[in-house]
């Protein structure tokens, strides 16, 4: 099920504000993930941020490789913070990932 029209617009706006130079393919995946049913109770800006970090982590960093090497999720996440922030910077994100940010 897709998000209602108002929510889709809010997600699109939050995505444009957060990631002005993200590639289209990445933005479309993040947009879809932010609009997923399990994100519907979150404000659009938070849903976009969480979807962005998850997308970058899984697609643009060594996160999956670290997991396959036996690292636990928290350790793998810690080790890819710099890689994540490099992508966010390249996309001119208005926010970067902080080691103290809490997720899940």
Secondary structure, 3 states (H helix, E strand, C coil): CCCCHHHHHHHHHHHHHHECCCCHHHHHHHHHHHCCHHHCCCCHHHHHHHHHHHHHHHHHCCHHHHHHCCCCHHHHHHHCHHHHHHHHHHCCECCCCCCCCCCC
